[in-house]
Amino acid sequence: MEQEPRERTTIVTTGSGGAGWFIVGGVVVALVIAAILFAGGFFEGSTTASIDVPDKVTIEVPDVDVQSPADDAPKPAQ
């Protein structure tokens, strides 16, 4: 008995899209930047701050002789 020949279909694909490699590259760049910041101590931020504030503030102004505007202003006309 002779068999019938089967029909075969061959699908050939060449390469893939570049979106996957673009995403992998972005993740690698983000990890490198995070490692540099971590090694530089950026994420160890101090939660306390110190500011030296004097207990008393003194403001000195010079003596100025000023006359009141009401003393030498002309009287309003009626």
Buried (B, 14 or more C-beta within 10 A) or exposed (E): EEEEEEEEEEEEEEEEEEEEEEEEEEEEEEEEEEEEEEEEEEEEEEEEEEEEEEEEEEEEEEEEEEEEEEEEEEEEEE
